[in-house]
Amino acid sequence: MLPGFAHTRPSTLAEAVERLSAPGARAHAGGTDLLGCLRDRVLAADTVVSLSALTELRGISTTADGGVRIGALATVAEVAAEPAITRHYPALADAAQAVASPQLRNQGTIGGNLCQRPRCWYFRGDFHCARKGGDVCYAVEGENQYHAILGGEVCFIVHPSDTAPALIAYDAIARIAGPGGSRAVPLETFFVPPSTDFTRETILEPGEILTELLLPPPAEGQRGTYRKARIRAAWDFALAGVAANLAVRDRRVRSARVVLSGVAPVPWRVPEAERILAGARIDARTARDAGLAAVKGAAPLGNNGYKVDLVRGIVEEALLALA
């Protein structure tokens, strides 16, 4: 049963920012994560601030420079089906199509998909773990078969979003509105690693709202894909995944972005794999070397060592598919 809370539906962005600046206020977009967190007492809310009346946060459109603007309230299903995205940003379309189930894709928003809370069963369960203000990550010595092999420090969650790695692979910019006005940041810096602060997932401050995402114009010869390994063919989070975005000319890679999902507390970009790909032809050896680079520094826990080989394989598979 949901706990009691006040509910408000502001009609302007400024009013929404004001309401969300109050202690205990939570933003409500699609609600597919928030309502479950409230019901399970993962977090509390004195006031739930619905963003549903903010029409300026909806829609997907091309920009004057040839890029794409995605309103934070655009549904995941809308992102997956948008022709401008399927044509020019296929990794993002693939990632959006890989999210959960059709029902959740039609209800959940792209902004919510980026801002959802961790799916770790210790965080979601009745454990006072580090991310909830405690002093221990129970996954280190507990059941950790789905936890991080990269970037774990104090907290070994994995970031649950499929769309975040794809958006980072396309160098997306996040626009944020808040009490101090608006700001724009590379989406790659939107997420907070445990080494910086293990109690939060994003840079959003009280009162701030993610309003839109901006994709730059596609590069010449741009091609991309998102591959995801999961236990079931649908309705599951990634055991491991990769968003790859390459710009290819004369059969050689001019630039590359490789971003992993399901293996680190934040979407995990792999600069070393990108350096291996830059200037190279994509063949079996190059793909293998990039796969090895993707798991360099991996530190699996007791039960998730299989993710190392899984990442290597899925990176190789994705790159060879783009060859």
BASENU-550698 format. One line per 4 residues: their letters; for each residue x, y, z negated of N, C-alpha, C, CB. Coordinates in pm, whole numbers, plus 50000, padded with zeros to 5 digits. Glycine has a CB too. Example, Ala and Ser with C-alpha at 12.3 -4.5 7.8 and 13.67 -1.06 7.14 Angstrom:
REM residues 2
AS) 51319,49431,49220,51230,49550,49220,51320,49670,49220,51131,49553,49095 ~ 51285,49775,49292,51367,49894,49286,51290,50003,49213,51408,49940,49428
This chain:
REM residues 323
MLPG) 50084,49881,50000,50000,50000,50000,50088,50125,50000,49904,50000,49877 ~ 50047,50224,50078,50121,50349,50082,50103,50427,49951,50077,50434,50203 ~ 50209,50490,49902,50193,50578,49786,50122,50707,49826,50330,50609,49722 ~ 50075,50780,49730,50008,50906,49759,50105,51015,49802,49930,50951,49639
FAHT) 50061,51100,49895,50141,51216,49937,50048,51317,50002,50255,51174,50036 ~ 50091,51441,50003,50017,51545,50077,50052,51534,50224,50051,51688,50022 ~ 49960,51579,50309,49981,51572,50454,49952,51709,50515,49891,51463,50519 ~ 50042,51752,50604,50021,51879,50672,50057,51866,50818,50103,51991,50606
RPST) 49989,51943,50903,50011,51935,51048,50033,52077,51102,49889,51866,51121 ~ 50155,52128,51092,50181,52265,51138,50159,52278,51289,50324,52306,51102 ~ 50124,52400,51328,50094,52425,51469,50210,52491,51543,49971,52512,51481 ~ 50313,52533,51471,50430,52595,51534,50557,52532,51479,50431,52749,51511
LAEA) 50664,52542,51558,50792,52489,51514,50841,52562,51390,50895,52498,51626 ~ 50823,52694,51386,50867,52771,51270,50795,52726,51144,50843,52921,51294 ~ 50666,52699,51156,50590,52653,51040,50638,52514,50997,50439,52650,51072 ~ 50669,52428,51094,50717,52294,51062,50850,52301,50987,50733,52209,51189
VERL) 50940,52389,51033,51068,52406,50966,51046,52452,50822,51156,52507,51042 ~ 50955,52546,50804,50927,52597,50669,50874,52486,50579,50826,52714,50676 ~ 50780,52408,50629,50721,52301,50548,50826,52193,50514,50602,52237,50621 ~ 50913,52163,50610,51013,52059,50588,51127,52105,50498,51068,52011,50719
SAPG) 51135,52235,50474,51240,52286,50385,51206,52265,50238,51262,52434,50410 ~ 51082,52230,50211,51041,52208,50072,51094,52074,50021,50887,52212,50059 ~ 51131,52064,49894,51178,51938,49838,51072,51828,49855,51213,51955,49689 ~ 51117,51710,49891,51027,51596,49902,50947,51591,50031,50934,51596,49789
ARAH) 50978,51676,50128,50905,51676,50256,50972,51581,50354,50898,51818,50315 ~ 50892,51509,50433,50942,51416,50534,50872,51442,50667,50921,51269,50490 ~ 50949,51440,50775,50891,51461,50908,50825,51333,50957,50999,51507,51008 ~ 50711,51349,51023,50636,51237,51080,50621,51260,51230,50497,51220,51012
AGGT) 50680,51171,51309,50666,51179,51455,50577,51063,51499,50806,51174,51528 ~ 50638,50952,51544,50557,50834,51575,50517,50757,51451,50632,50742,51669 ~ 50601,50763,51348,50569,50702,51220,50602,50554,51210,50427,50720,51191 ~ 50660,50495,51316,50683,50351,51314,50788,50310,51210,50726,50303,51451
DLLG) 50877,50400,51173,50974,50370,51068,50934,50436,50936,51114,50417,51110 ~ 50893,50562,50940,50862,50636,50818,50757,50566,50733,50815,50776,50852 ~ 50647,50525,50793,50537,50470,50714,50578,50338,50649,50413,50449,50803 ~ 50658,50258,50720,50707,50135,50659,50801,50162,50543,50777,50050,50763
CLRD) 50886,50264,50557,50977,50301,50448,50900,50350,50326,51075,50408,50494 ~ 50795,50426,50348,50714,50474,50236,50641,50358,50169,50614,50580,50283 ~ 50584,50272,50250,50509,50157,50195,50600,50068,50111,50445,50075,50308 ~ 50723,50046,50159,50816,49956,50089,50898,50026,49981,50909,49892,50189
RVLA) 50869,50156,49959,50938,50235,49855,51087,50248,49882,50917,50171,49718 ~ 51126,50243,50011,51265,50268,50048,51298,50415,50026,51291,50227,50195 ~ 51202,50500,50049,51215,50642,50022,51080,50695,49977,51267,50719,50148 ~ 51080,50815,49923,50957,50876,49873,50928,51005,49948,50967,50904,49721
ADTV) 50803,51047,49944,50764,51174,50007,50656,51240,49924,50715,51151,50153 ~ 50678,51366,49890,50571,51445,49830,50477,51497,49937,50629,51562,49749 ~ 50537,51533,50052,50458,51585,50164,50507,51522,50294,50468,51740,50172 ~ 50415,51476,50375,50447,51427,50509,50405,51535,50608,50374,51290,50540
VSLS) 50503,51581,50687,50480,51691,50781,50469,51634,50922,50595,51797,50773 ~ 50348,51631,50975,50325,51578,51109,50375,51677,51214,50177,51547,51129 ~ 50449,51626,51312,50498,51710,51423,50409,51697,51546,50641,51671,51458 ~ 50297,51628,51535,50218,51592,51652,50160,51711,51728,50107,51502,51611
ALTE) 50143,51825,51661,50085,51941,51729,50189,52025,51803,50012,52028,51628 ~ 50316,51990,51793,50423,52072,51852,50446,52028,51996,50555,52060,51769 ~ 50365,52081,52086,50371,52038,52226,50506,52070,52291,50259,52104,52305 ~ 50578,52170,52239,50707,52204,52297,50812,52096,52273,50757,52335,52242
LRGI) 50783,52002,52185,50876,51892,52160,50845,51770,52245,50872,51853,52014 ~ 50746,51782,52333,50709,51669,52418,50767,51686,52559,50556,51655,52425 ~ 50752,51583,52638,50781,51591,52780,50925,51560,52818,50748,51726,52828 ~ 50940,51525,52945,51070,51499,53007,51072,51577,53137,51095,51346,53031
STTA) 51179,51652,53162,51183,51735,53283,51327,51750,53329,51120,51873,53257 ~ 51343,51781,53457,51476,51811,53509,51510,51957,53476,51483,51786,53663 ~ 51637,51982,53459,51685,52115,53424,51741,52185,53547,51791,52108,53313 ~ 51764,52314,53534,51807,52394,53649,51941,52346,53705,51818,52540,53609
DGGV) 52025,52289,53621,52157,52246,53668,52156,52102,53721,52259,52258,53556 ~ 52038,52039,53725,52028,51903,53777,52032,51795,53671,52136,51879,53873 ~ 52036,51833,53543,52031,51737,53435,51887,51707,53395,52108,51789,53315 ~ 51870,51652,53277,51737,51614,53229,51722,51658,53084,51713,51461,53242
RIGA) 51604,51713,53054,51568,51748,52917,51463,51649,52867,51516,51894,52907 ~ 51488,51592,52748,51395,51496,52687,51348,51555,52555,51463,51356,52666 ~ 51220,51585,52545,51165,51632,52418,51174,51523,52313,51020,51679,52435 ~ 51201,51560,52189,51218,51462,52083,51091,51381,52057,51260,51530,51956
LATV) 50974,51434,52094,50849,51360,52076,50811,51277,52197,50738,51456,52044 ~ 50893,51277,52302,50868,51185,52413,50877,51042,52358,50971,51207,52530 ~ 50785,50957,52399,50789,50820,52348,50901,50742,52415,50653,50749,52370 ~ 50940,50636,52349,51045,50550,52406,50997,50491,52538,51083,50437,52307
AEVA) 50869,50459,52547,50814,50406,52671,50822,50509,52784,50668,50361,52650 ~ 50797,50636,52753,50807,50741,52854,50950,50755,52904,50758,50874,52798 ~ 51046,50744,52815,51187,50751,52855,51222,50634,52946,51279,50751,52730 ~ 51175,50515,52912,51206,50396,52992,51149,50404,53133,51154,50273,52923
AEPA) 51035,50473,53148,50965,50475,53276,50991,50600,53359,50819,50461,53254 ~ 51055,50701,53304,51075,50828,53375,51164,50809,53498,51136,50932,53280 ~ 51114,50842,53619,51194,50820,53741,51329,50889,53740,51116,50866,53861 ~ 51337,51012,53686,51465,51082,53683,51567,51009,53597,51446,51225,53632
ITRH) 51521,50935,53498,51611,50860,53411,51646,50725,53473,51549,50840,53271 ~ 51546,50653,53523,51575,50523,53584,51668,50538,53705,51445,50454,53624 ~ 51656,50651,53776,51737,50671,53897,51880,50714,53863,51672,50776,53987 ~ 51896,50808,53771,52026,50869,53748,52093,50828,53617,52011,51017,53751
YPAL) 52016,50776,53521,52071,50740,53390,52023,50599,53352,52029,50845,53281 ~ 52059,50500,53434,52000,50366,53415,52033,50302,53281,52047,50276,53524 ~ 52149,50333,53223,52180,50274,53092,52078,50318,52988,52322,50314,53048 ~ 52033,50442,52996,51933,50491,52902,51798,50424,52926,51919,50643,52912
ADAA) 51761,50409,53052,51635,50338,53083,51641,50195,53033,51607,50341,53234 ~ 51755,50128,53055,51772,49990,53006,51759,49985,52854,51908,49933,53050 ~ 51824,50080,52787,51823,50080,52641,51683,50105,52586,51918,50186,52587 ~ 51611,50201,52646,51476,50229,52600,51384,50108,52622,51419,50352,52672
QAVA) 51404,50039,52733,51322,49922,52761,51353,49807,52665,51342,49878,52905 ~ 51473,49809,52607,51515,49702,52516,51467,49724,52373,51664,49689,52517 ~ 51407,49839,52344,51363,49871,52207,51239,49791,52171,51335,50023,52193 ~ 51245,49716,52065,51130,49655,51998,51029,49592,52094,51060,49759,51914
SPQL) 50901,49628,52077,50792,49569,52154,50721,49679,52233,50692,49495,52061 ~ 50635,49642,52331,50561,49745,52405,50479,49836,52314,50469,49680,52506 ~ 50418,49779,52211,50337,49861,52122,50422,49966,52051,50267,49772,52019 ~ 50540,49925,52002,50626,50019,51931,50689,50120,52027,50734,49945,51855
RNQG) 50719,50078,52149,50775,50173,52246,50673,50280,52284,50822,50099,52373 ~ 50547,50245,52285,50443,50342,52317,50410,50435,52201,50319,50271,52362 ~ 50440,50393,52080,50411,50475,51963,50534,50552,51916,50359,50389,51849 ~ 50649,50487,51916,50771,50548,51864,50828,50652,51958,50874,50441,51837
TIGG) 50894,50751,51902,50950,50860,51980,51102,50844,51994,50916,50996,51915 ~ 51157,50911,52094,51302,50906,52112,51373,50970,51992,51342,50977,52243 ~ 51317,51079,51940,51377,51142,51822,51374,51048,51703,51305,51271,51789 ~ 51264,50979,51684,51253,50884,51574,51347,50767,51591,51111,50834,51562
NLCQ) 51366,50722,51715,51457,50612,51739,51600,50648,51700,51452,50571,51886 ~ 51637,50774,51719,51770,50819,51681,51783,50839,51530,51804,50948,51753 ~ 51674,50876,51465,51679,50913,51323,51629,50804,51229,51599,51037,51300 ~ 51599,50685,51280,51546,50579,51195,51648,50539,51088,51507,50457,51279
RPRC) 51596,50489,50978,51682,50449,50866,51741,50310,50890,51601,50450,50734 ~ 51849,50276,50820,51914,50146,50841,51820,50029,50814,52036,50134,50753 ~ 51845,49919,50885,51763,49799,50869,51825,49698,50773,51740,49734,51003 ~ 51934,49732,50707,52000,49643,50612,51901,49596,50507,52121,49713,50546
WYFR) 51897,49466,50483,51798,49414,50387,51830,49452,50243,51790,49263,50397 ~ 51953,49492,50215,51983,49541,50080,51934,49684,50064,52135,49532,50053 ~ 51952,49766,50169,51899,49902,50165,51747,49901,50160,51948,49983,50286 ~ 51687,49814,50238,51540,49808,50243,51480,49730,50127,51495,49746,50375
GDFH) 51564,49655,50057,51514,49575,49946,51531,49644,49812,51585,49442,49943 ~ 51513,49566,49708,51516,49621,49571,51658,49615,49515,51419,49543,49477 ~ 51749,49685,49584,51889,49688,49543,51934,49834,49538,51980,49604,49640 ~ 52001,49870,49430,52052,50007,49418,52191,50011,49482,52057,50054,49267
CARK) 52191,50007,49615,52316,49997,49689,52381,50135,49704,52292,49934,49829 ~ 52500,50136,49762,52574,50261,49775,52495,50365,49853,52708,50236,49843 ~ 52428,50323,49960,52355,50419,50043,52238,50481,49968,52306,50353,50170 ~ 52190,50414,49866,52081,50468,49785,52132,50531,49655,51981,50358,49752
GGDV) 52263,50559,49650,52318,50628,49534,52390,50539,49436,52211,50698,49464 ~ 52399,50409,49466,52471,50319,49377,52620,50321,49405,52417,50179,49391 ~ 52690,50220,49357,52835,50219,49373,52887,50092,49440,52901,50235,49240 ~ 52798,50015,49504,52843,49891,49567,52762,49864,49693,52830,49772,49468
CYAV) 52828,49806,49794,52759,49755,49913,52743,49605,49893,52837,49789,50046 ~ 52622,49561,49871,52597,49421,49841,52626,49329,49959,52454,49403,49797 ~ 52633,49387,50079,52660,49305,50197,52802,49249,50196,52638,49385,50323 ~ 52894,49315,50129,53034,49271,50132,53047,49128,50082,53122,49365,50048
EGEN) 52980,49095,49972,52987,48960,49916,52857,48882,49935,53022,48967,49768 ~ 52759,48942,50000,52629,48879,50013,52604,48824,50152,52522,48976,49977 ~ 52478,48824,50193,52440,48778,50326,52471,48891,50425,52288,48736,50333 ~ 52569,48869,50509,52619,48977,50593,52631,48939,50740,52752,49023,50543
QYHA) 52554,48840,50784,52568,48792,50921,52530,48896,51027,52485,48669,50940 ~ 52454,48999,50988,52412,49101,51085,52481,49235,51060,52261,49119,51079 ~ 52577,49239,50972,52635,49367,50931,52755,49406,51018,52676,49361,50785 ~ 52819,49517,50981,52920,49581,51065,53051,49504,51066,52946,49723,51017
ILGG) 53116,49505,51182,53253,49456,51195,53349,49571,51228,53262,49348,51304 ~ 53296,49689,51254,53375,49808,51286,53324,49926,51204,53370,49839,51438 ~ 53414,50007,51153,53374,50131,51088,53310,50117,50952,53283,50202,51173 ~ 53310,49997,50898,53252,49980,50766,53346,50033,50658,53219,49832,50740
EVCF) 53293,50119,50573,53371,50172,50462,53272,50210,50353,53460,50294,50505 ~ 53272,50138,50245,53177,50153,50134,53041,50096,50173,53163,50300,50094 ~ 52995,50123,50295,52864,50075,50342,52883,50007,50478,52760,50193,50353 ~ 52823,49888,50494,52845,49808,50615,52716,49790,50695,52903,49672,50578
IVHP) 52630,49890,50694,52512,49886,50781,52556,49886,50927,52418,50006,50751 ~ 52463,49851,51016,52482,49878,51159,52375,49976,51202,52476,49745,51245 ~ 52412,50066,51291,52315,50164,51338,52210,50092,51422,52383,50277,51420 ~ 52080,50114,51395,51976,50033,51457,51930,50078,51595,51861,50028,51369
SDTA) 51973,50194,51643,51917,50249,51767,51981,50189,51891,51933,50400,51769 ~ 51898,50153,51989,51947,50115,52121,51972,50236,52209,51849,50021,52189 ~ 51889,50339,52194,51902,50454,52285,52020,50543,52251,51776,50536,52281 ~ 52062,50545,52124,52173,50633,52085,52302,50603,52161,52199,50620,51936
PALI) 52347,50476,52172,52470,50451,52247,52460,50494,52393,52505,50304,52241 ~ 52344,50472,52454,52328,50511,52594,52332,50662,52610,52197,50456,52650 ~ 52267,50734,52522,52270,50880,52529,52411,50933,52509,52175,50940,52425 ~ 52486,50874,52417,52624,50916,52395,52709,50884,52518,52684,50849,52270
AYDA) 52682,50770,52581,52757,50735,52702,52737,50837,52813,52715,50597,52751 ~ 52624,50907,52810,52596,51012,52910,52627,51152,52856,52449,51005,52953 ~ 52698,51161,52746,52739,51290,52689,52620,51380,52658,52833,51362,52785 ~ 52515,51322,52601,52395,51399,52568,52423,51502,52459,52282,51305,52524
IARI) 52349,51612,52467,52352,51718,52367,52221,51715,52289,52374,51859,52434 ~ 52231,51727,52158,52112,51733,52072,52086,51877,52032,52129,51644,51947 ~ 51963,51921,52047,51924,52054,51998,51846,52037,51868,51838,52130,52104 ~ 51880,52125,51773,51825,52116,51639,51771,52252,51599,51932,52066,51537
AGPG) 51650,52255,51544,51593,52378,51490,51588,52368,51338,51451,52405,51548 ~ 51617,52479,51271,51617,52477,51126,51601,52614,51067,51742,52413,51074 ~ 51610,52626,50935,51593,52756,50869,51694,52861,50915,51605,52738,50719 ~ 51811,52818,50958,51913,52912,51005,51909,52939,51153,52046,52863,50969
GSRA) 51804,52892,51221,51793,52909,51366,51818,52777,51436,51893,53015,51416 ~ 51856,52784,51562,51878,52662,51639,52027,52641,51663,51803,52669,51773 ~ 52063,52516,51684,52202,52483,51718,52201,52363,51811,52286,52453,51590 ~ 52311,52348,51884,52326,52237,51975,52457,52167,51944,52322,52284,52123
VPLE) 52452,52033,51938,52572,51955,51906,52579,51836,52000,52571,51909,51757 ~ 52699,51791,52034,52709,51664,52107,52646,51554,52023,52859,51629,52140 ~ 52567,51470,52087,52498,51366,52011,52598,51276,51939,52408,51283,52103 ~ 52716,51260,51993,52818,51177,51930,52849,51225,51788,52945,51176,52014
TFFV) 52837,51356,51763,52865,51411,51631,52740,51422,51544,52929,51548,51645 ~ 52626,51380,51595,52500,51388,51522,52494,51285,51410,52382,51368,51618 ~ 52565,51174,51428,52560,51063,51332,52677,51072,51234,52563,50929,51406 ~ 52650,51038,51109,52748,51053,51001,52803,50916,50961,52685,51123,50878
PPST) 52932,50892,50979,52990,50763,50939,53006,50755,50788,53125,50742,51007 ~ 53012,50633,50733,53029,50618,50587,53155,50684,50535,53031,50472,50551 ~ 53260,50691,50617,53384,50753,50571,53365,50902,50542,53493,50734,50674 ~ 53263,50962,50601,53232,51103,50575,53131,51118,50461,53177,51170,50702
DFTR) 53022,51041,50468,52919,51045,50364,52834,50919,50380,52830,51175,50373 ~ 52845,50827,50287,52774,50699,50300,52631,50705,50251,52848,50592,50226 ~ 52580,50823,50217,52442,50834,50171,52349,50891,50277,52435,50920,50048 ~ 52401,50925,50394,52317,50983,50499,52358,50927,50634,52326,51138,50498
ETIL) 52265,50937,50731,52292,50884,50865,52311,50992,50970,52180,50794,50907 ~ 52255,51112,50948,52265,51218,51047,52308,51348,50981,52132,51237,51121 ~ 52338,51446,51065,52381,51577,51014,52263,51667,50979,52469,51646,51116 ~ 52140,51620,50999,52024,51705,50973,52019,51748,50827,51895,51630,51009
EPGE) 52003,51878,50807,51989,51934,50673,51840,51953,50642,52066,52070,50662 ~ 51805,51978,50515,51663,52000,50482,51602,52110,50569,51648,52038,50334 ~ 51488,52080,50624,51419,52176,50711,51456,52166,50857,51446,52313,50664 ~ 51559,52090,50890,51601,52082,51030,51526,51972,51104,51752,52056,51039
ILTE) 51501,51998,51232,51426,51907,51318,51503,51888,51447,51281,51960,51346 ~ 51522,51764,51489,51574,51736,51622,51464,51768,51723,51621,51586,51635 ~ 51488,51864,51813,51382,51910,51902,51391,51854,52043,51384,52059,51909 ~ 51513,51835,52095,51526,51785,52232,51666,51732,52256,51492,51896,52333
LLLP) 51678,51658,52365,51805,51603,52409,51829,51649,52552,51808,51448,52399 ~ 51953,51688,52579,51988,51739,52711,52094,51649,52773,52038,51885,52703 ~ 52064,51597,52891,52158,51515,52966,52222,51600,53075,52090,51390,53026 ~ 52354,51596,53090,52418,51673,53196,52386,51614,53332,52571,51678,53175
PPAE) 52410,51690,53438,52387,51635,53572,52469,51509,53594,52421,51739,53680 ~ 52415,51411,53665,52492,51288,53688,52618,51316,53770,52406,51183,53758 ~ 52725,51248,53734,52850,51263,53808,52842,51189,53940,52969,51211,53725 ~ 52927,51228,54033,52934,51157,54161,52975,51012,54136,53035,51227,54257
GQRG) 52902,50921,54197,52934,50779,54183,52900,50722,54047,53077,50757,54210 ~ 52813,50788,53973,52779,50742,53838,52696,50615,53842,52704,50851,53761 ~ 52733,50520,53761,52656,50397,53748,52663,50352,53602,52709,50285,53845 ~ 52557,50290,53553,52556,50255,53412,52465,50138,53382,52514,50373,53330
TYRK) 52483,50081,53264,52399,49971,53219,52403,49964,53067,52446,49838,53281 ~ 52300,49903,53011,52298,49872,52867,52269,49724,52853,52192,49959,52789 ~ 52357,49654,52784,52340,49511,52759,52326,49490,52610,52459,49429,52816 ~ 52236,49399,52573,52204,49378,52432,52188,49230,52404,52075,49455,52393
ARIR) 52261,49179,52306,52243,49042,52260,52160,49044,52133,52380,48971,52237 ~ 52060,48958,52126,51972,48954,52009,51924,48810,51989,51851,49051,52026 ~ 51868,48784,51874,51825,48648,51842,51707,48608,51929,51789,48636,51694 ~ 51610,48697,51943,51493,48671,52025,51495,48764,52145,51362,48689,51944
AAWD) 51421,48729,52248,51422,48809,52370,51348,48941,52355,51360,48729,52483 ~ 51272,48955,52249,51199,49081,52226,51184,49103,52077,51060,49079,52295 ~ 51154,49228,52041,51121,49262,51902,51239,49241,51809,51002,49180,51854 ~ 51359,49252,51856,51474,49232,51770,51577,49341,51789,51536,49096,51795
FALA) 51649,49369,51681,51759,49464,51687,51882,49394,51743,51790,49524,51548 ~ 51978,49473,51788,52095,49417,51854,52187,49347,51755,52171,49526,51928 ~ 52228,49224,51788,52343,49164,51721,52469,49235,51768,52351,49012,51750 ~ 52470,49267,51896,52576,49348,51957,52523,49398,52090,52710,49265,51976
GVAA) 52566,49515,52129,52525,49570,52257,52629,49668,52306,52388,49638,52246 ~ 52617,49705,52433,52709,49803,52489,52637,49887,52594,52832,49734,52551 ~ 52660,50017,52585,52620,50110,52691,52746,50149,52766,52545,50237,52634 ~ 52746,50126,52897,52862,50160,52980,52818,50258,53088,52925,50033,53043
NLAV) 52893,50363,53103,52867,50465,53206,52998,50492,53279,52807,50597,53143 ~ 53001,50460,53407,53121,50477,53487,53093,50570,53604,53172,50341,53538 ~ 53192,50650,53639,53190,50727,53763,53293,50664,53856,53219,50881,53739 ~ 53249,50612,53970,53334,50533,54058,53346,50601,54194,53279,50390,54074
RDRR) 53468,50608,54244,53491,50660,54379,53601,50576,54445,53531,50811,54376 ~ 53576,50536,54568,53671,50452,54640,53707,50328,54559,53797,50531,54674 ~ 53607,50273,54494,53617,50148,54418,53704,50159,54294,53672,50040,54507 ~ 53740,50282,54257,53816,50302,54134,53736,50387,54036,53953,50369,54165
VRSA) 53755,50358,53908,53684,50429,53803,53751,50565,53781,53680,50346,53672 ~ 53676,50672,53801,53730,50806,53775,53714,50844,53628,53660,50910,53864 ~ 53605,50804,53567,53583,50830,53424,53494,50721,53368,53520,50971,53400 ~ 53503,50698,53237,53427,50589,53175,53385,50628,53035,53510,50460,53171
RVVL) 53268,50578,52996,53221,50586,52858,53173,50447,52819,53107,50694,52841 ~ 53223,50398,52707,53184,50268,52654,53144,50287,52509,53300,50162,52669 ~ 53019,50257,52476,52967,50279,52341,52894,50153,52295,52871,50404,52337 ~ 52931,50102,52178,52876,49978,52126,52757,50004,52035,52983,49901,52051
SGVA) 52668,49906,52030,52557,49908,51935,52559,49780,51853,52420,49923,52008 ~ 52496,49786,51735,52478,49666,51654,52600,49617,51580,52430,49560,51739 ~ 52711,49693,51583,52834,49642,51519,52901,49742,51427,52932,49601,51625 ~ 52846,49861,51413,52909,49965,51332,52800,50054,51270,53007,50050,51417
PVPW) 52833,50129,51165,52733,50214,51100,52684,50330,51186,52790,50268,50973 ~ 52759,50363,51291,52719,50465,51387,52737,50406,51527,52801,50598,51370 ~ 52674,50464,51629,52707,50420,51765,52858,50431,51786,52629,50504,51872 ~ 52920,50323,51829,53066,50311,51822,53128,50328,51960,53107,50175,51762
RVPE) 53184,50446,51983,53251,50471,52111,53390,50407,52109,53262,50623,52139 ~ 53435,50357,52226,53562,50284,52235,53656,50356,52332,53538,50137,52281 ~ 53725,50460,52286,53815,50536,52376,53923,50451,52440,53880,50648,52300 ~ 53974,50349,52370,54081,50269,52429,54031,50190,52549,54140,50174,52324
AERI) 53909,50137,52540,53852,50069,52657,53830,50167,52771,53718,50000,52619 ~ 53791,50288,52739,53771,50390,52843,53902,50423,52914,53711,50518,52782 ~ 54013,50428,52838,54143,50456,52899,54187,50341,52990,54250,50479,52790 ~ 54157,50219,52951,54191,50105,53036,54115,50111,53168,54160,49972,52963
LAGA) 53991,50154,53163,53908,50158,53284,53943,50275,53375,53761,50167,53245 ~ 53982,50388,53319,54008,50508,53399,54118,50481,53501,54046,50627,53309 ~ 54085,50502,53628,54182,50484,53736,54194,50342,53786,54314,50530,53691 ~ 54125,50248,53721,54139,50107,53758,54025,50060,53847,54145,50021,53632
RIDA) 54050,49951,53917,53943,49878,53983,53880,49784,53881,53995,49800,54109 ~ 53751,49766,53889,53684,49676,53794,53694,49534,53848,53534,49717,53771 ~ 53776,49455,53784,53786,49314,53817,53786,49234,53687,53914,49284,53902 ~ 53802,49105,53698,53793,49019,53579,53899,49056,53476,53809,48872,53619
RTAR) 54019,49091,53521,54125,49124,53426,54097,49256,53356,54260,49130,53497 ~ 54054,49356,53432,54023,49486,53371,53909,49473,53271,53988,49589,53479 ~ 53805,49398,53309,53692,49378,53219,53734,49305,53092,53580,49300,53290 ~ 53823,49205,53108,53871,49131,52991,53951,49222,52898,53957,49012,53035
DAGL) 54038,49304,52956,54120,49394,52874,54033,49496,52801,54224,49467,52962 ~ 53929,49546,52869,53838,49641,52804,53761,49573,52691,53741,49700,52906 ~ 53723,49447,52713,53654,49373,52607,53742,49352,52485,53607,49240,52659 ~ 53868,49323,52507,53962,49308,52397,53980,49440,52322,54096,49256,52448
AAVK) 53989,49549,52398,54004,49681,52335,53883,49717,52250,54027,49788,52442 ~ 53766,49670,52293,53642,49705,52221,53639,49648,52080,53522,49655,52298 ~ 53712,49540,52055,53710,49479,51921,53842,49499,51847,53680,49330,51932 ~ 53929,49583,51901,54054,49611,51832,54023,49677,51697,54147,49702,51919
GAAP) 54080,49627,51593,54055,49681,51460,53932,49626,51392,54042,49828,51468 ~ 53862,49532,51456,53743,49473,51395,53780,49403,51265,53674,49375,51491 ~ 53696,49416,51164,53718,49354,51033,53590,49285,50991,53763,49459,50926 ~ 53565,49167,51045,53440,49099,51013,53433,49058,50866,53423,48976,51100
LGNN) 53310,49048,50818,53284,49001,50682,53275,48848,50684,53153,49065,50625 ~ 53228,48789,50577,53233,48645,50565,53151,48568,50667,53188,48607,50433 ~ 53038,48628,50713,52947,48552,50797,52920,48615,50934,52818,48535,50726 ~ 52995,48717,50973,52964,48782,51101,53083,48786,51197,52917,48923,51077
GYKV) 53178,48695,51178,53292,48690,51269,53254,48660,51412,53390,48588,51222 ~ 53138,48594,51433,53092,48564,51568,53074,48690,51652,52962,48486,51563 ~ 53053,48805,51585,53029,48929,51660,53152,48972,51739,52987,49039,51564 ~ 53270,48933,51696,53392,48972,51768,53388,48915,51910,53519,48922,51694
DLVR) 53366,48785,51922,53359,48724,52055,53236,48772,52131,53356,48571,52043 ~ 53127,48798,52059,53006,48845,52124,53028,48981,52189,52891,48852,52024 ~ 53095,49071,52119,53124,49203,52176,53215,49190,52298,53190,49294,52071 ~ 53320,49111,52285,53410,49092,52399,53333,49044,52521,53521,48993,52365
GIVE) 53248,48945,52502,53174,48890,52614,53074,48986,52674,53104,48767,52571 ~ 53006,49060,52589,52902,49148,52641,52962,49269,52713,52810,49194,52528 ~ 53080,49315,52667,53148,49424,52737,53196,49375,52873,53268,49477,52653 ~ 53257,49258,52878,53301,49203,53006,53183,49188,53102,53372,49068,52986
EALL) 53074,49132,53051,52957,49109,53135,52901,49240,53191,52849,49036,53056 ~ 52893,49341,53107,52839,49470,53151,52927,49533,53258,52825,49565,53033 ~ 53058,49529,53239,53150,49593,53335,53149,49518,53468,53293,49598,53277 ~ 53149,49387,53464,53147,49312,53590,53017,49332,53664,53169,49163,53563
ALA) 52909,49355,53591,52781,49384,53656,52785,49517,53730,52669,49385,53554 ~ 52871,49609,53683,52882,49740,53747,52985,49743,53859,52916,49843,53645 ~ 53060,49635,53874,53169,49634,53974,53112,49641,54115,53256,49506,53958
